Amino acid sequence: MAELTLIFEGTDFESKIVKGRLEDAGIKSLTKSETNAGLISGFGSVDVSRVFVNPADVDKASELIEKMNSDKEA
């Protein structure tokens, strides 16, 4: 994956769920977590994670995440 696009930001737990749903839909993704850096250094973000996808997959991934959010609210 060359240039990646941020598609989701949330807790580590939420990001793992998003990544799993993306994989189920055939979308490759990369998760970057700041939890370990925050714990080791004693400051910074803890339990903040970001999910990135290929720009070609942004529309499909965005739709999937929107559906996840609307299902959660229902």
N, C-alpha and C positions, 0 to 999 in steps of 0.2 A: 504494500500500500504506500503510495507516494504521499501527496498532500492529503491530510485527513481533516474532517470537519467535525467539530463538537456538536453532538446531537442530544446529549443528556448530561445533567449534573445533579447529583444527589448523594445519598449515603452509600457506603460500600454495599450494603444489602440490596438497596434499590437498583444499583448499577449492575449487580450480578443477575438480578431478575431481567432487566432490560437486555443485557448481553445474551442471556439464554433465549429470550423471545426473538431477538434478532437472528441468532444462529438457527433457530427453528424455521425462520422465514428465509434462510439461505443468505443472510447478510453478514459478511465478516465485519468484526468490530475490534477495537482496541480499548481496554479499560486502563485508566491511569488513576491510581489512588495516592492520596497524600497522607494517609493514616500513619504508615511506618515512619515517614520523615518527621511528622509532628510528634510522634511518641518518642522517637530517638532524641530529637533536639530539645524537647520540652516546651516548644512553642510552635505556633503555626496551626494549620488546619488539621483537625482530627475527624475522621469519618467523612471525608469529602472525596468523592470519586467522580470521574468524568468518563463518558463513553464517546468514542470517535468512530466515524465510518468514512468510507470512500465517498467523495462528492457525488458520484453517480448513484449512490444508494440513499442519499439524503431524503428525497421525497418519500420513498417507500418506508424508510425508517421512521420518519416524522409521523406518517399516517399510523404506523403500528404503535408508536408511543402515545399518540393522541387517543387511539382506541383503548389502550391500556388504562389511561387516565380516566376516560369516560366510563369504562367498566368498573373502575375502582369507586367512582362517585355514585354509581347507580345502586 
